[in-house]
Amino acid sequence: MKKIKYLVITLVAMALMPSCSNQSEQEQTTREDSINTELSDSLATAMAEKDSLMALMNDINEGMNQLKELQDVVSVQNLNGETPDRKAQLRSDMELLQKSVAERKKRLDELEKRLRQSQNYNDEMRKTIQTMKQQLENQQATIDDLTNQLAQAHIVINTLNTRVDSLNTVNTEVREEKARAQEETTRVTNEMNVCYYAIGNKKELKQNNIIETGFLKKTKIMEGDFEKSYFTKADKRTLSVIPLHSKKAKLLSKHPKNTYQMVDDGNVKSLHITDPARFWELSNYLIVQVD
């Protein structure tokens, strides 16, 4: 009887041995698959970050080419011969470039932050990012210089004054030209300081195609399709306080921190713009949701 019992135990053990071996091989295969997946994900992340860096570098180079073309156009001789419509187009082009530079700075900062948190940040990438930052700073300085040339009529006025001094007379045509130049300077300056703001609850902003929202859906600002007549036009130079007439309010549009304050005026809030130049740097449109 004991011999039979021993034989049964031996047979059971032998039957279980292949199963344990198969289980061990399966666990090993699972671990290898997990490691391969992790390595693949890490490689994909590194490639994506590199592609983002290259795409941003191409955008910056394109901006430099566009600025070079504008520099060739904006000169003393060319500006004197340009029509008001052409000058307005040049100003519009530079405003678009300025927005592009601001957006690229933001993208570069976000990319650098992600790289610093990853294992892909090395000396070569750090030097590349520093070079790109310097290029963006140079682009901004060039845009500021070109904008000043367009915004001021000193070129026209100086040319006229030289002509007047040489002739030692001031005729009606010169006075009219000076007046037109001064009016153009004022008009350009006013245009560059125009801003817009819209204040409303979620329903009102949605009805005017300013925001898009829904059930379990994050609120999103519509781009270009909103009802512009709903906005109030204002001057950046004089707009410092905006009454919101509500206990609760939040900014939906993007504006740098530390450039504004939400102040309680009794039972309602008001928006105080403390640094107008930086506040309107990213957008000329302010959107505030109140409840």
C-alpha positions as CSV (number, residue, x, y, z in Angstrom):
1,M,0.0,0.0,0.0
2,K,2.8,2.4,0.9
3,K,4.5,1.6,-2.4
4,I,1.4,2.5,-4.4
5,K,1.0,5.7,-2.5
6,Y,4.6,6.7,-3.2
7,L,4.2,5.9,-6.9
8,V,1.1,8.1,-7.1
9,I,2.9,11.1,-5.5
10,T,5.9,10.6,-7.8
11,L,3.7,10.6,-10.9
12,V,1.8,13.8,-9.8
13,A,5.1,15.6,-9.2
14,M,6.3,14.6,-12.7
15,A,3.1,15.9,-14.2
16,L,3.4,19.2,-12.5
17,M,7.0,19.9,-13.5
18,P,6.4,20.9,-17.2
19,S,3.6,23.2,-16.1
20,C,5.8,25.1,-13.7
21,S,8.5,25.3,-16.4
22,N,6.0,26.7,-18.9
23,Q,4.8,29.2,-16.4
24,S,8.4,30.4,-15.7
25,E,9.0,30.8,-19.5
26,Q,5.8,32.7,-19.9
27,E,6.7,35.1,-17.1
28,Q,10.1,35.7,-18.7
29,T,8.5,36.4,-22.0
30,T,6.0,38.9,-20.4
31,R,8.9,40.7,-18.7
32,E,10.9,40.9,-21.9
33,D,7.8,42.3,-23.8
34,S,7.3,44.9,-21.0
35,I,10.9,46.0,-21.3
36,N,10.8,46.2,-25.1
37,T,7.5,48.3,-24.9
38,E,9.1,50.7,-22.4
39,L,12.2,51.1,-24.6
40,S,10.0,51.6,-27.6
41,D,8.0,54.3,-25.8
42,S,11.1,56.0,-24.6
43,L,12.5,56.0,-28.2
44,A,9.3,57.4,-29.6
45,T,9.2,60.2,-27.0
46,A,12.8,61.1,-27.8
47,M,12.1,61.2,-31.5
48,A,9.0,63.3,-31.0
49,E,10.9,65.8,-28.9
50,K,13.6,66.0,-31.6
51,D,11.0,66.5,-34.3
52,S,9.4,69.3,-32.3
53,L,12.7,71.0,-31.9
54,M,13.5,70.7,-35.6
55,A,10.0,72.0,-36.6
56,L,10.4,75.0,-34.3
57,M,13.9,75.7,-35.7
58,N,12.4,75.7,-39.2
59,D,9.7,78.1,-38.1
60,I,12.3,80.5,-36.5
61,N,14.4,80.4,-39.7
62,E,11.3,81.2,-41.8
63,G,10.6,84.2,-39.5
64,M,14.1,85.4,-40.1
65,N,13.6,85.2,-43.9
66,Q,10.3,87.2,-43.6
67,L,12.0,89.8,-41.5
68,K,14.8,90.2,-44.1
69,E,12.2,90.8,-46.8
70,L,10.6,93.5,-44.6
71,Q,13.9,95.1,-43.9
72,D,14.5,95.5,-47.6
73,V,11.2,97.2,-48.0
74,V,11.2,99.4,-44.9
75,S,13.9,102.0,-45.8
76,V,14.0,105.8,-46.2
77,Q,13.6,105.7,-49.9
78,N,10.9,103.0,-50.0
79,L,8.8,104.4,-47.3
80,N,8.5,107.8,-48.9
81,G,7.2,106.1,-52.1
82,E,4.7,103.8,-50.4
83,T,1.0,104.4,-50.4
84,P,-1.0,104.5,-47.1
85,D,-2.6,101.1,-48.0
86,R,0.9,99.6,-48.5
87,K,2.1,101.0,-45.2
88,A,-0.9,99.5,-43.5
89,Q,-0.1,96.1,-45.0
90,L,3.5,96.4,-43.8
91,R,2.2,97.1,-40.3
92,S,-0.1,94.2,-40.5
93,D,2.7,91.9,-41.6
94,M,4.9,93.0,-38.7
95,E,2.0,92.5,-36.2
96,L,1.6,88.9,-37.4
97,L,5.4,88.4,-37.1
98,Q,5.4,89.7,-33.6
99,K,2.6,87.3,-32.6
100,S,4.5,84.5,-34.2
101,V,7.6,85.3,-32.3
102,A,5.6,85.4,-29.0
103,E,4.1,82.0,-29.8
104,R,7.4,80.5,-30.7
105,K,8.9,81.7,-27.4
106,K,6.1,80.0,-25.6
107,R,6.6,76.7,-27.6
108,L,10.3,76.8,-26.9
109,D,9.8,77.3,-23.2
110,E,7.4,74.4,-23.0
111,L,9.7,72.1,-25.0
112,E,12.7,73.0,-22.9
113,K,10.6,72.2,-19.7
114,R,9.7,68.8,-21.1
115,L,13.3,68.1,-22.1
116,R,14.6,69.0,-18.7
117,Q,12.2,66.5,-17.1
118,S,13.3,63.7,-19.5
119,Q,16.5,61.8,-20.0
120,N,17.0,63.3,-23.5
121,Y,18.2,66.7,-22.4
122,N,21.9,66.9,-23.2
123,D,24.6,69.6,-23.8
124,E,23.9,69.6,-27.6
125,M,20.1,70.3,-27.1
126,R,20.8,72.9,-24.4
127,K,23.1,74.8,-26.8
128,T,20.6,74.5,-29.6
129,I,17.8,75.9,-27.4
130,Q,20.0,78.8,-26.2
131,T,20.8,79.6,-29.8
132,M,17.1,79.6,-30.7
133,K,16.3,81.8,-27.8
134,Q,18.9,84.4,-29.0
135,Q,17.5,84.2,-32.5
136,L,14.0,85.0,-31.2
137,E,15.3,87.9,-29.1
138,N,17.1,89.3,-32.3
139,Q,13.8,88.9,-34.3
140,Q,11.9,90.8,-31.6
141,A,14.5,93.6,-31.6
142,T,14.3,93.9,-35.4
143,I,10.5,94.0,-35.3
144,D,10.5,96.8,-32.7
145,D,12.9,98.8,-34.9
146,L,10.8,98.3,-38.0
147,T,7.6,99.2,-36.2
148,N,9.1,102.4,-34.9
149,Q,10.1,103.4,-38.4
150,L,6.6,102.9,-39.6
151,A,4.9,104.4,-36.6
152,Q,6.9,107.7,-36.7
153,A,6.8,110.1,-39.6
154,H,10.2,111.6,-38.8
155,I,11.5,110.4,-42.2
156,V,8.9,112.4,-44.1
157,I,9.1,115.4,-41.9
158,N,12.9,115.6,-42.0
159,T,12.9,115.3,-45.8
160,L,10.4,118.2,-45.9
161,N,12.3,120.3,-43.5
162,T,15.5,119.9,-45.5
163,R,13.6,121.0,-48.6
164,V,12.1,124.0,-46.8
165,D,15.5,125.1,-45.4
166,S,17.1,124.9,-48.9
167,L,14.3,127.0,-50.4
168,N,14.0,129.3,-47.4
169,T,10.3,129.3,-47.7
170,V,7.3,127.4,-46.4
171,N,4.5,127.0,-49.0
172,T,1.0,125.6,-48.6
173,E,2.0,122.2,-50.1
174,V,4.7,121.6,-47.5
175,R,2.4,122.5,-44.7
176,E,-0.3,120.2,-46.0
177,E,2.3,117.4,-46.4
178,K,3.5,117.9,-42.8
179,A,-0.1,117.8,-41.6
180,R,-0.7,114.6,-43.5
181,A,2.4,113.1,-42.0
182,Q,1.4,114.0,-38.5
183,E,-2.1,112.6,-39.1
184,E,-0.6,109.4,-40.4
185,T,1.6,109.1,-37.3
186,T,-1.4,109.6,-35.0
187,R,-3.5,107.1,-37.0
188,V,-0.8,104.4,-37.0
189,T,-0.2,104.9,-33.2
190,N,-3.9,104.6,-32.5
191,E,-4.3,101.5,-34.6
192,M,-1.4,99.8,-32.9
193,N,-3.1,100.5,-29.5
194,V,-6.6,99.2,-30.3
195,C,-7.8,96.3,-28.1
196,Y,-11.1,94.5,-27.6
197,Y,-12.8,92.9,-24.6
198,A,-15.9,90.8,-24.1
199,I,-17.6,90.1,-20.7
200,G,-20.5,87.6,-20.3
201,N,-21.7,84.4,-18.7
202,K,-21.1,81.1,-20.3
203,K,-24.4,81.1,-22.2
204,E,-23.9,84.6,-23.7
205,L,-20.3,83.8,-24.8
206,K,-21.4,80.5,-26.3
207,Q,-24.3,82.2,-28.2
208,N,-21.9,84.7,-29.8
209,N,-19.5,81.9,-30.9
210,I,-16.8,83.1,-28.6
211,I,-16.4,79.9,-26.6
212,E,-17.3,76.2,-27.3
213,T,-18.3,74.0,-24.4
214,G,-20.6,71.0,-23.6
215,F,-21.2,68.2,-21.1
216,L,-17.9,67.0,-19.7
217,K,-16.2,69.1,-22.4
218,K,-13.5,71.6,-21.5
219,T,-14.3,75.2,-22.4
220,K,-12.5,76.3,-25.6
221,I,-12.1,79.8,-27.2
222,M,-13.2,79.8,-30.8
223,E,-10.6,81.1,-33.2
224,G,-11.8,83.7,-35.7
225,D,-15.4,82.6,-35.8
226,F,-16.8,84.6,-32.9
227,E,-19.2,87.5,-33.2
228,K,-16.8,90.5,-33.2
229,S,-19.7,93.0,-32.6
230,Y,-20.1,91.5,-29.1
231,F,-16.7,92.9,-28.2
232,T,-16.1,96.4,-26.8
233,K,-13.3,98.4,-28.6
234,A,-10.8,100.2,-26.4
235,D,-7.4,101.8,-26.2
236,K,-4.6,99.9,-24.5
237,R,-3.0,103.2,-23.3
238,T,-6.1,104.3,-21.3
239,L,-7.8,101.0,-20.5
240,S,-6.7,100.2,-16.9
241,V,-9.8,99.2,-15.0
242,I,-12.8,97.1,-16.3
243,P,-15.8,96.7,-14.0
244,L,-17.1,93.2,-14.3
245,H,-20.4,93.6,-12.3
246,S,-20.2,90.1,-10.9
247,K,-19.1,88.3,-7.7
248,K,-17.3,85.7,-9.7
249,A,-15.1,86.1,-12.8
250,K,-12.3,84.4,-14.6
251,L,-10.1,85.2,-17.7
252,L,-10.6,82.8,-20.6
253,S,-8.1,84.5,-22.9
254,K,-4.4,84.1,-22.4
255,H,-2.6,87.0,-20.7
256,P,0.7,86.8,-18.8
257,K,0.5,86.5,-15.0
258,N,1.5,89.4,-12.8
259,T,0.1,91.9,-15.5
260,Y,-3.3,92.1,-14.0
261,Q,-5.3,91.8,-10.7
262,M,-8.8,90.8,-9.9
263,V,-10.0,93.4,-7.3
264,D,-13.1,93.1,-5.1
265,D,-15.1,96.4,-5.3
266,G,-17.7,95.8,-2.7
267,N,-19.8,92.8,-3.8
268,V,-18.5,92.8,-7.3
269,K,-15.1,92.3,-9.0
270,S,-13.2,94.5,-11.4
271,L,-10.1,93.8,-13.6
272,H,-7.1,96.0,-13.1
273,I,-4.5,95.9,-15.8
274,T,-1.2,96.7,-14.1
275,D,1.3,96.2,-17.0
276,P,-0.6,97.0,-20.3
277,A,2.4,96.4,-22.6
278,R,2.9,92.8,-21.4
279,F,-0.8,92.2,-20.8
280,W,-1.7,92.6,-24.5
281,E,1.5,90.9,-25.7
282,L,-0.1,87.6,-26.7
283,S,-3.5,88.8,-27.9
284,N,-5.5,92.0,-28.5
285,Y,-8.7,90.3,-27.4
286,L,-9.7,89.9,-23.7
287,I,-12.5,87.4,-22.8
288,V,-13.9,87.3,-19.3
289,Q,-16.5,84.8,-18.1
290,V,-18.7,86.0,-15.2
291,D,-21.4,84.1,-13.2
